[in-house]
């Protein structure tokens, strides 16, 4: 199981899920879709960008993040952004647990 699986499996077992944990699970579920639902994925990305401006900034400055017109965005692009958001949100969740929040 990969690192994302290590965090998502325990989250699925919890009775109470925080909004951050729910967003992690939502991204995970979005990434499991084959083919990706482009509209749903884009909505999740926009929602995450608004809820987590710090994560938006981190993803935006990654060397392989490229700004494109909407009509040129591919499934690969959306998966990359979702995967990056997931990694940073998992990191944020782990930091919250290490600080006892």
C-alpha positions in Angstrom: 0.0 0.0 0.0 1.4 3.5 -0.8 1.6 6.4 1.5 -1.8 7.7 0.4 -3.4 4.4 1.2 -1.8 4.5 4.6 -3.7 7.7 5.4 -6.9 7.1 3.6 -7.6 3.6 5.1 -7.6 4.8 8.7 -9.7 7.8 7.8 -12.4 5.5 6.3 -12.6 3.7 9.6 -13.1 6.8 11.7 -16.7 7.7 12.8 -15.9 11.4 12.9 -14.1 12.8 10.0 -12.9 16.4 10.0 -13.4 18.6 6.9 -9.7 18.2 6.0 -9.9 14.5 6.3 -13.1 14.5 4.1 -11.3 16.5 1.5 -8.5 14.0 1.5 -11.0 11.2 1.0 -12.8 13.1 -1.7 -9.6 13.7 -3.7 -8.6 10.0 -3.2 -12.1 8.9 -4.5 -11.8 11.3 -7.5 -8.4 9.9 -8.4 -9.8 6.3 -8.4 -12.2 7.1 -11.3 -11.1 5.6 -14.6 -11.7 7.5 -16.8 -11.5 10.6 -14.8 -14.7 12.7 -14.6 -13.1 15.9 -15.9 -16.0 18.2 -14.7 -16.1 16.7 -11.2 -12.3 16.7 -11.0 -12.1 20.4 -12.0 -14.8 21.3 -9.5 -12.9 19.5 -6.7 -9.7 21.4 -7.7 -11.4 24.8 -7.6 -13.1 24.0 -4.3 -9.7 23.0 -2.8 -8.1 26.1 -4.2 -10.6 28.2 -2.4 -10.6 26.3 0.9 -6.8 25.9 1.1 -5.0 28.9 -0.5 -1.7 27.7 1.0 -2.0 24.4 -0.9 -3.0 26.3 -4.1 0.2 28.3 -3.7 2.4 25.2 -3.1 0.9 23.4 -6.2 1.2 26.5 -8.4 4.9 26.9 -7.7 5.8 23.3 -8.4 8.3 23.2 -11.4 6.0 20.9 -13.4 2.8 23.0 -12.9 1.9 24.8 -16.1 -0.9 27.3 -16.6 -3.1 26.4 -19.6 -6.3 27.6 -21.2 -9.3 25.6 -20.0 -9.8 24.0 -23.4 -6.2 22.6 -23.3 -6.4 20.9 -19.9 -6.1 17.2 -20.1 -7.0 14.3 -17.8 -3.3 14.0 -17.0 -3.2 17.7 -16.0 -6.1 17.3 -13.6 -4.7 14.1 -12.1 -1.4 15.8 -11.5 -3.1 18.7 -9.7 -5.3 16.4 -7.7 -2.4 14.2 -6.8 -0.3 17.2 -5.7 -3.2 18.6 -3.7 -3.6 15.2 -2.0 0.0 15.0 -1.1 0.0 18.5 0.5 -3.3 17.9 2.3 -2.0 14.6 3.7 1.1 16.5 4.9 -1.1 19.1 6.5 -3.1 16.4 8.2 0.0 14.7 9.5 1.3 18.0 10.8 -2.0 18.6 12.6 -1.8 15.2 14.3 1.9 15.8 15.3 0.8 19.1 16.9 -2.0 17.4 18.7 -4.8 19.2 16.9 
